[in-house]
Amino acid sequence: MTKEERVQRAVAFFKEGYNCSQSVVLAYADMYGFTKEQACHISASFGGGIGRMRLTCGAACGMFLLAGLERCAVEGSDRAGKTANYALVQELAEKFKAETGTICCSELLGLSKKDPIVPTPEARTPQYYAKRPCPKMVETAARIFGDFLEKEGKL
């Protein structure tokens, strides 16, 4: 599957009702041996800017979760592995910010600090999609991660 097919797949998952983080992770999950169900489970809590708290963009969180599958420490004492992971996450975050202006969900949505934080997601209606930048954020995160994989010769 090409990068562009994976990007479009991520956007399609979002339009099917998956959260922004799940959508990005689902687009690449097969590359890491995850089933759709497993990918949904590991990324479920990061939608809506982490649990719909409007913190770090869920699409960016999905990208960071995938970064951990590429580079990480599997031993607590592995400082080099941690450094490699953090460096990759920071690189991906900078690319995301360069394209979107921020990695903060509330800023991307144009929300005020006074807007209430509630756990109930909005219904996915045509009006929802018309006012939200989320499909574009999913597309951006999926493409940035795909660019990384291409650079690494893995896609």
Summary of the structure (lengths in Angstrom):
residues: 155
radius of gyration: 15.1
end to end distance: 8.0
largest distance: 49.1
contacts: 481
relative contact order: 0.19
helix: 65%
strand: 1%
